[in-house]
Amino acid sequence: MKFARVEVRDKKGVFDAVAVGVKRDIRDLGINGVSEVEYICVYTIGGDFSREELSRLSLGVLTDMISQECDYASGFNVEESENVHVVEVAYNAGVMDPTSESIIKAAKDSGIQGIMSARSSKKYIIHGKLSKEEFVQITDKLLYNKVIQHIVSEKEEKIMPEPYKFKHEEIDIMSADDEALLELSFSGALYLSLAEMKAIKEYFSKLKRNPTPCELETIAQTWSEHCKHKTMMGAVIYNGKRIENLLSETVMKVTRDLNKPWCVSVFKDNAGIIEFDSKHNICFKVETHNHPSALEPYGGAETGIGGVIRDPLGTGLGSKPIINTDIFCFGLPDMEALDVPKGALHPKRVLKGVVSGVRDYGNKMGIPTTNGAVCFDPRYTGNPLVFCGNVGIMPKEFSFKQVSEGDLIVSVGGRTGRDGIHGATFSSAELTSESEICSGSAVQIGNPITEKKVADALLKARDLKLYEAITDCGAGGFSSAVGEMGENTGAEVYLEKAPLKYEGLKPWEIWVSEAQERMVLAVKEKNLEALKNVFKDEFVEVAVIGKFTGEKKLRLYYEEHKVADLDMDFIHNGLPRTAREAIWEEKEMPSDIHFPEKEDYTEDLLKILSDWNVCSKEWIIRQYDHEVQGGSVLKPLVGPNCDGPADASVTRPFLDSPKGIVVSNGINPAYADIDPYWMAASAIDEALRQIVAVGGTLKKVALLDNFCWGNTEDPRQLGSLVRASEACYRMAKVFGTPFISGKDSLNNEFNADGHKISIPPTLLISAIGVIDDVDKTISMDIKRSGNLIYVVGKTYHEMGGSRYFAVNGQKLGLPPKVDPERSLSLMEKLSEVIQEGLVASAHDSSEGGLAVALSEMLFAGGYGARIRLKEVPVEEGVTREDVILFSESNSRFIVEVSPENKEMFEKKMNSVPVGLIGEVTEETKLTVFGNEENKIIETDIDTLKESWKKPFRKLMHEES
Amino acid sequence: MKKAKVIVLRTAGTNCDMETAYAFELAGAETELVHINALVEKRKALREYQILAIPGGFTYGDDVASGRILANELRSKLEDDLVRFISKNKPVIGICNGFQVLIKMGLLPSADKIADTGVQATLTLNDSGRFDSRWVYLKKTGSEKCIWVKDFPDLVTIPIAHAEGKFVPRGADVLKDLQDNEQIVFRYTDKTGKLFGRPYNPNGSIDDIAGICDTTGRVLGLMPHPERHISYLQHPNWRRLQNKKHKLGTGLEIFRNGVKYAEKYV
């Protein structure tokens, strides 16, 4: 086998957007000495090929003959000097390089058969005077991430991995004392507690033998917090009172109590399923990929969205993915580089990487990203949160799966490599400055096209009824997928039959690898050939790796050697139950405001619009395809210039039907510091408000929970989790909105050299609903001058955690509460009048309060307004103008109504607090009159819009 | 009358196939989604169809460059069939990734020239350096040469969604030929149809080119997605439109023109 290097670069004079971007990023690091950056794509081609073939491949496939030039002999001549610095970055061995497969295919298509491998790398030539430190800063902070990449050195050896030769291994657990058990748990990256290790020891002592690595890995994976939700499903002693199973007694209980007939499958499959129309069901799942995204934002986010798309694909007998939603929590993206703790990446780099990862995977899967949110808080710097969600749709008859004895275990999709080993257990660990060094293999790069092929083939095979059950290979790989599917039957697996990316994997590595883009099916022998043909047509690999038995045992083999023999019952039910302590102490919150009232609030409003949590996220949103599949009826950006912030998104899954799906997200970690109960209540109210604001109803809305907390070994952290769960129960019960699925991630803290930084407790509530006629939906942009503006809902003195407090330096105060009975009746009324066509636009009031919601509506629509603050319905005693403008009380909307509909609107809304606060003007100015008819805000809507758009523009150096 | 039969070509990473087929069906055609493997293995034949559509997506992940791997595959394995297809008067449309494929295999701007001079233009990375999803205004600029826009308004709005949509001709001669032969079908413009250049041109395309046809007028390639505007409900501001109920999306006319032409001349 020989290797050739092919270098490709833009011709002189061609605008190189990549190089320009790198140069700009270097300047962002505070390094000003760089005059020019050149960028070269390098391909390392291995195999047996002639010079003519190499030339044909290089010129015909690898180079754009219009804009690029190529060298496949010795590479472009670059002299390194004091002012010319060269660095080449390549993926580490074993990391997925999606281009490899495509180049090999293209070579074969061109009649070049001998090419066996193709790897890509990136070469940068940086011109300018740089110190050694500056150069290292550029490479480390911008150009590569050592978790998945390395800098190519002159004499790089190409090591071909050796095939694995079987060797019997066992781990001595029978003679291990407590200390040795803990050491084993830690050094083996099992992250199991002493009680759990002892339970394993006891099990094997009864069997009178030691476990094999496969057995121990299977147990650790199945019992991991990630897979077992030990905290949420475990017993908790909450302020002295025992709760047997937190999840079952709160979030899941509400679903049982409500018992909605349209809930098809809840909390058991990969996603929760609800009814859509008489022939179809939809399913929804949101989950996090936080720790991988902290270490390698691009790959972490990419595999996050890739993983959650496989959930609806693996729900029931498989659903078609039709909507993505993404919610992120980051540190402040403009923080000083020097203040970033060791081992953490700068939040701006995290943000850019995460957005690119979600973009590339979501767009390449052909799924529209229609809705999302981004929150910022310094405590997310070392431990960002990346929530990815996906909605799927399926014909009703495919909503359930059934594994039977004798079914074959079939793996389809990507091959198995060493990637992502210990992902399930790693997610239970705390992130430290060392994490990037030791946990590299838990982070990976995805290949969306493999998953797209799998999805295309799967749905065909499903319609032909060629398999009986399906699940995705997510955390825990085959171990988790086969373990779950075979829980009630038993399974045997022949590990050597799994297709591998490269040689040398040990049996346990094959078993727990989290290599992406794999699904596991249960297939009847008689359907196997037909199934293989469907997958072959779409270029997807199929392998029979075992079969489901009737013995309730998990048996693993490697060639003729048995490498695991465990009782399914022990794997799934052997985990010792522990009760953990949880404390919640009511904190007295100050009700006063520590600073005086002001004459004018224009500056405060502009500041809040520029707050990272409020400002425009257009830079992110536009990178996602929100139109693919053609179903988008309410887009994330609305208004005549398509730049206003929509509330929920509305999608029509069938282009010949008016029936739609509405999706929204509620999240506000700023309230968590005050009271997690009201944070949870606010998130639920917000998600539902958004649905109502676009013209949805609450009659058929389901919720998903995603709890991201710090270390819940700390009783206070656990106490706040219990408190948030209690709010979930109460609110969802009254609103009549069942939870159908959820997820938790409970070890979100970053250890910066011994100083622990815990994220604020963060609950994301995602809501999904069905809309009968999308033609009745509305958008939030103001439509016409002369129209009337109303506030619906009462304003309270609830300033704690508000953006207004944040820009004025106060933190604690009374949190926004929710009275769910009142909120529901208000939302039902508003829903009715919107359905009846009485409302021209509506927007929910959240961060920044009424002033921000109103500003957004005006600049999205391109109109001004004259507003009388004293007409806003307030709780008795609320008089401060700033409270009325900026309080973040829940259950409030701003609504635009045409004069023709005034009477009817007011009549229909007479049972809820409504105030006619002003009217829309042609003149593009917002004027707010205070209690004494004095002007307290006066500014042009262009100024408001500019403040709102400025932060991201400035951050990303965009032209205005 | 027999319906025109459209082949919507699929392969790994194609993703706008269903909505493109749906647009052709609304326009009165019969459609079939066909994987390239079925053509290569001769289980299906191109000659059985009257219209070819190469839809949007990320074929083979846009690895190396957008559309490159599929363009190479089509040229290596199906070039003769494709040339014969076009010579039989049959219309071809490439949307977004499909446009990238047609350009990169040389069928656009002119299949005749490829043997002598190689590819004549490319679609490369947007000036912004990244993927961009937005609604743009298109001005119809060619004359009646392109059969896909015979009856077509001068100004329409249709969304784009691409990272590599910057049209770059090989040189001034190629651009002049395109202009002289009236092959430039669509240019990016503002909402009045009068202003060109930034910011209306979203990707830095030379001469604001959004779509071109070949010298026969039957092969159309465009970056914007007309199949995403075939119903008023897809318009970003349908709630502001007057008489919205009577309006189908402006993209549908393209499909209707193709189908009408195929019914009449093929």
Interface residues (C-beta under 8 A of the other chain):
Chain A: V14 F15 A17 V18 V20 G21 G60 V61 L62 D64 M65 I66 S67 P98 T99 E101 S102 I103 K105 A106 D109 S110 G111 S356 R359 N363 K364 M365 G366 N447 P448 I449 K452 K453 D456 D537 E538 F539 R622 Q623 Y624 D625 H626 E627 V628 Q629 G630 S632 V633 K635 L637 V638 G639 P640 C642 R652 L655 V774 D775 I778 S779 K783 E959
Chain B: R10 A12 G13 N15 C16 M18 E19 Y22 H35 N37 A38 G56 G57 F58 Y60 G61 D62 D63 V64 A65 R68 I69 N72 E73 S76 K77 G118 V119 Q120 A121 T122 T124 L125 N126 D127 S128 G129 R130 F131 D132 S133 R134 W135 P159 A161 V168 P169 R170 P199 G204 H225 E227 R228 I230 S231 L233 Q234 P236 N237 R239 R240
